[in-house]
Amino acid sequence: MNAIVLAAGEGTRIRPLSESLPKPMLPVADRPLVAHTVDAAVDAGADEVVLVVGYEADAVREYFGPEYRGVPVEYAVQEERAGTADAVNAAREHLDGPFAVLNGDNLYDPAAIDRLFSAAPAVCAVEVDDPRNYGVLSTADGAVTDIVEKPDDPPTNLANAGAYAFPAEASEWLDVPASERGEREITDVLARVIDRYAVSPVTLDGWLDVGRPWELLAANEWKLGDLERRIDGDVSEEAVLEGDVVVEAGATVKAGVVIEGPALVRSGASVGPNAYVRGATLLGEDSTVGHAVEVKNSVLSRGATVGHLSYVGDSVLGRDVNFGAGTTVANLRHDDDAVRFTVKGERVSTGRRKFGVVAGDGVKTGINTSLTPGLRLSAGATTTPGETVGRDR
């Protein structure tokens, strides 16, 4: 089974984190988001992985190379973002039998991907409370009978989770006409397969579509929650590590530090002295958490620094962010409503009572900066000492 993994998109809804890095390469625990998908495919027995790339493709190529975990890796370039069927069609020359299609910006229950491969032709489904914003699957006698995109009156609560195992013949059906939104949809290919084959529904126990910054937080909460305690780095005898904490080789945890898991301190990272790390927190490679800093339920990407006497909660910091001493992140509205965040120019609810800031690569704050909940700081943005920032910049 060839596994086609879609990783060509920029991820405009997750900006500013994707301003210089493709969304599938954003960090989720100890690897990029897309690597979790590729790992699931490899574990399920993929003979070859074909990564469909486009935006900032070199980042994907550099991570996976020509072989990943002993499985050959090929690359196909989607020249124009014209839909999921177009993306798979870009990989058509690599198809010579049954093939799977997986989204590189989704997290799947790995066991379900194994069942997907075994049950081919098949499609993954997830039960949702409100399926109106999804493709909705109908089933009868153990087979999928129909798929309807975003219906006003859904026939079931089974949403299409964007993972497919197709018969070889489907590679000839990829050149579908554009939909009403101007894209060539892989669901049109699925509809044709449903007409000709018995397509098995494979229900996912866990699934997450990572499209917006708070969903990247949720992805890390999921995967960090799977950690098993491991201490390979340099940890002071005067530090306290509670629960499932992983300190990778090459990381340093200094005296007076308290870390409450699940938490991952990656190679090259430095924590403390006298710092407090709690919640599902990822401290990326070469990141720094200084003296008397508290970090709670956050993601610090590679090279990010939080200076001493600072607080960061429920936030995502991009690569090489530098928060000056005394920077404080507010993560809770006084009215207790869900925090809102700007997505493609529109303020939308995160659905989270607590949500801090999202800082793009290279953001720098002056000392004693205060940052309000739901703040978006574009790559390279700066603040002045003592400033209270209440609007995106």
Residue pairs with C-beta under 8 A, 6 or more apart in sequence:
1 44
1 45
1 46
1 47
1 97
1 98
1 99
1 100
1 117
1 120
1 165
2 46
2 47
2 48
2 49
2 50
2 94
2 95
2 96
2 97
2 98
2 99
2 100
3 38
3 41
3 42
3 44
3 46
3 48
3 49
3 50
3 99
3 100
3 102
4 50
4 52
4 88
4 91
4 94
4 95
4 99
4 100
4 101
4 102
5 34
5 37
5 38
5 41
5 49
5 50
5 51
5 52
5 102
5 103
5 104
6 52
6 84
6 87
6 88
6 101
6 102
6 103
6 104
6 105
7 22
7 24
7 25
7 34
7 51
7 52
7 53
7 60
7 104
7 105
8 22
8 52
8 53
8 54
8 55
8 57
8 77
8 78
8 81
8 87
8 90
9 22
9 23
9 24
9 54
9 55
9 81
9 105
10 18
10 22
10 23
10 54
10 55
10 56
11 17
11 18
11 22
11 23
11 24
11 26
11 105
11 211
12 18
12 344
13 211
13 212
13 343
13 344
14 23
14 26
14 210
14 211
14 212
14 213
14 215
14 216
15 360
15 376
15 378
16 318
16 358
16 359
16 360
16 361
16 376
16 377
16 378
16 379
17 23
17 26
17 213
17 216
17 316
17 318
17 358
17 360
18 26
19 360
19 361
19 378
19 379
20 56
20 361
20 379
21 56
21 59
21 318
21 319
21 361
22 53
22 54
22 55
22 56
22 57
22 59
22 60
23 33
23 105
23 210
24 32
24 33
24 34
24 60
24 104
24 105
25 32
25 33
25 34
25 56
25 59
25 60
25 63
26 32
26 33
26 210
26 216
26 301
27 33
27 220
27 282
27 284
27 299
27 301
27 302
28 36
28 107
28 210
28 216
28 219
28 220
28 223
29 220
29 223
29 224
29 226
29 227
29 264
29 282
30 246
30 248
30 264
30 266
31 39
32 63
33 104
33 105
33 107
33 210
33 216
33 219
34 51
34 60
34 104
34 105
35 63
35 64
36 107
36 108
36 223
37 102
37 103
37 104
37 106
37 107
37 108
38 49
38 51
38 64
38 68
38 104
39 69
39 110
40 102
40 108
40 110
40 113
40 114
41 49
41 100
41 102
41 113
42 49
42 68
42 69
42 71
43 110
43 113
43 114
44 100
44 110
44 113
44 114
44 116
44 117
45 114
45 117
46 71
46 100
46 117
47 71
47 72
48 71
48 72
48 73
48 74
48 94
49 64
49 68
49 71
49 72
49 73
49 74
50 73
50 74
50 75
50 76
50 91
50 94
51 60
51 64
51 73
51 74
51 75
51 76
51 104
52 75
52 76
52 77
52 78
52 87
52 88
52 90
52 91
53 60
53 61
53 75
53 76
53 77
53 78
54 77
54 78
54 79
54 81
57 75
57 77
60 75
61 75
64 73
65 73
66 72
66 73
67 73
74 91
74 94
76 90
76 91
76 93
76 94
77 90
78 86
78 87
78 90
79 90
80 86
82 178
82 182
82 183
82 184
83 178
83 179
83 183
83 184
83 185
83 186
84 101
84 183
84 184
84 185
84 186
84 187
85 174
85 175
85 176
85 184
85 185
85 186
85 188
85 189
86 174
86 183
86 184
87 186
88 101
88 174
88 186
88 189
89 174
89 175
89 184
92 171
92 174
95 168
95 171
96 168
97 168
98 120
98 121
98 165
98 166
98 167
98 168
99 165
99 166
99 168
99 170
99 171
100 113
100 116
100 117
100 120
100 163
100 164
100 165
100 166
101 163
101 164
101 166
101 186
102 108
102 113
102 162
102 163
102 164
103 162
103 163
103 209
105 209
105 210
105 211
106 161
106 162
106 163
106 207
106 208
106 209
106 210
107 206
107 207
107 208
107 210
107 219
107 222
107 223
108 124
108 161
108 163
108 204
108 206
108 207
109 204
109 205
109 206
109 207
111 205
112 124
112 163
112 202
112 203
112 204
112 205
112 206
112 207
113 124
113 163
115 122
115 202
116 122
116 123
116 124
116 163
116 164
116 165
116 202
117 165
119 165
119 200
119 202
120 165
120 166
120 167
120 200
121 165
121 166
121 167
121 170
121 193
121 197
121 198
121 199
121 200
122 164
122 165
122 199
122 200
122 201
122 202
123 137
123 144
123 160
123 161
123 163
123 164
123 165
123 190
123 199
123 200
123 201
123 202
124 160
124 161
124 162
124 163
124 164
124 201
124 202
124 203
124 204
124 207
125 137
125 158
125 159
125 160
125 161
125 201
125 202
125 203
125 204
126 158
126 159
126 161
126 203
126 204
126 207
127 157
127 158
127 159
127 203
128 134
128 157
128 159
129 157
131 151
131 154
131 156
131 157
131 158
131 159
132 150
132 151
132 152
132 154
133 150
134 150
134 159
134 160
135 147
135 148
135 149
135 150
135 159
135 160
135 187
136 147
136 148
136 149
136 150
136 151
136 154
136 155
136 156
136 157
136 158
136 159
136 160
137 144
137 146
137 147
137 156
137 158
137 159
137 160
137 201
138 144
138 145
138 146
138 147
138 148
138 155
138 156
138 158
139 145
139 156
139 158
139 201
142 200
142 201
143 198
143 199
143 200
143 201
144 194
144 199
144 200
144 201
145 194
146 155
146 191
146 194
147 160
147 187
147 190
147 191
147 194
148 154
148 155
149 179
149 185
149 187
158 201
158 203
160 187
160 190
161 204
161 207
162 209
163 202
163 204
164 186
164 190
166 189
166 190
166 193
167 193
167 197
169 196
170 189
170 192
170 193
173 189
173 192
173 193
174 184
174 189
175 184
176 184
176 185
176 188
176 189
177 184
177 188
178 184
179 185
179 188
190 199
193 199
206 222
208 215
208 218
208 219
208 222
209 215
210 216
210 218
210 219
212 341
212 343
212 350
213 316
213 341
213 358
214 341
214 350
214 351
214 352
214 355
216 299
216 316
217 297
217 298
217 299
217 314
217 316
217 355
220 280
220 282
220 299
221 280
221 297
224 261
224 262
224 263
224 264
224 280
224 281
224 282
225 244
225 262
225 280
227 244
227 245
227 246
227 261
227 262
227 263
227 264
228 244
228 246
229 241
229 243
229 244
229 245
229 246
229 261
230 246
230 247
231 241
231 245
231 246
231 247
232 247
232 248
232 249
232 251
233 247
233 248
233 249
233 250
233 251
233 252
233 253
233 265
233 267
234 251
234 252
234 253
235 241
235 247
235 252
235 253
236 253
236 254
236 255
236 256
236 257
236 272
236 273
237 255
238 255
238 256
239 253
239 254
239 255
239 256
239 257
239 258
239 259
239 272
240 257
240 258
240 259
241 247
241 253
241 259
241 261
242 258
242 259
242 260
242 261
243 260
243 261
243 262
244 261
244 262
244 263
245 259
245 260
245 261
245 262
245 263
245 264
245 265
246 263
246 264
246 265
247 253
247 265
248 264
248 265
248 266
248 267
248 269
249 267
250 267
250 268
251 265
251 266
251 267
251 268
251 269
251 270
251 271
251 283
252 269
252 270
252 271
253 259
253 265
253 271
253 272
254 270
254 271
254 272
254 273
254 274
254 275
255 272
255 273
255 274
256 272
256 273
256 274
256 275
257 271
257 272
257 273
257 274
257 275
257 276
257 277
258 275
258 276
258 277
258 278
259 265
259 271
259 276
259 277
259 278
260 277
260 278
260 279
262 280
262 281
263 277
263 278
263 279
263 280
263 281
263 282
263 283
264 281
264 282
264 283
265 271
265 277
265 283
266 282
266 283
266 284
266 285
266 287
267 285
267 286
268 285
268 286
268 287
269 283
269 284
269 285
269 286
269 287
269 288
269 289
270 287
270 288
270 289
271 277
271 283
271 288
271 289
272 289
272 290
272 291
273 291
274 291
274 292
275 289
275 290
275 291
275 292
275 293
275 294
275 295
276 293
276 294
276 295
277 283
277 289
277 294
277 295
277 296
278 294
278 295
278 296
278 297
279 296
279 297
279 298
280 297
281 295
281 296
281 297
281 298
281 299
281 300
282 298
282 299
282 300
283 289
283 295
283 300
284 299
284 300
284 301
284 302
284 303
284 304
284 319
285 302
285 303
286 302
286 303
287 300
287 301
287 302
287 303
287 304
287 305
288 304
288 305
288 306
289 295
289 300
289 306
290 305
290 306
290 307
290 308
290 309
290 310
290 325
291 308
291 309
292 308
292 309
293 306
293 307
293 308
293 309
293 310
293 311
293 312
294 310
294 311
294 312
294 313
295 306
295 311
295 312
295 313
296 311
296 312
296 313
296 314
297 313
297 314
297 354
298 312
298 313
298 314
298 315
298 316
298 317
298 356
299 315
299 316
299 317
300 306
300 312
300 317
300 321
301 316
301 317
301 318
301 319
301 321
301 361
302 319
302 320
303 319
303 320
303 321
304 317
304 318
304 319
304 320
304 321
304 322
305 321
305 322
305 323
306 312
306 317
306 323
306 327
307 322
307 323
307 324
307 325
307 326
307 327
307 367
308 325
308 326
309 325
309 326
310 323
310 324
310 325
310 326
310 327
310 328
311 327
311 328
311 329
312 323
312 327
312 329
312 356
313 329
313 331
313 354
313 356
314 329
314 331
314 352
314 354
314 355
314 356
315 329
315 331
315 355
315 356
315 357
315 358
315 359
316 357
316 358
316 359
317 323
317 359
317 363
318 359
318 360
318 361
318 362
318 363
318 379
319 361
319 362
320 361
320 362
321 359
321 360
321 361
321 362
321 363
321 364
322 363
322 364
322 365
323 364
323 365
323 369
324 364
324 365
324 366
324 367
324 368
324 369
324 385
325 367
325 368
326 367
326 368
326 369
327 365
327 367
327 368
327 369
327 370
327 371
328 368
328 369
328 370
328 371
329 356
329 357
329 371
330 356
330 370
330 371
330 372
330 373
331 339
331 354
331 355
331 356
331 373
332 339
332 353
332 354
332 373
333 339
333 353
333 373
336 353
337 353
338 349
338 350
338 351
338 352
338 353
338 355
339 349
339 350
339 352
339 353
339 354
339 355
339 373
339 374
340 347
340 348
340 349
340 350
340 374
341 347
341 348
341 350
341 355
341 358
341 374
341 376
342 348
342 374
342 376
342 392
347 374
350 374
354 373
355 373
355 374
356 371
356 373
356 374
356 375
357 371
357 373
357 374
357 375
357 376
357 377
358 375
358 376
358 377
359 377
359 381
360 377
360 378
360 379
360 380
360 381
361 379
361 380
362 379
362 380
363 377
363 378
363 379
363 380
363 381
363 382
364 381
364 382
364 383
365 371
365 382
365 383
366 382
366 383
366 384
366 385
366 386
366 387
367 385
367 386
368 385
368 386
369 383
369 384
369 385
369 386
369 387
369 388
369 389
370 387
370 388
370 389
371 377
371 383
371 389
372 388
372 389
372 390
375 389
375 390
375 391
375 392
376 392
376 393
377 389
377 392
377 393
378 392
378 393
381 393
383 389
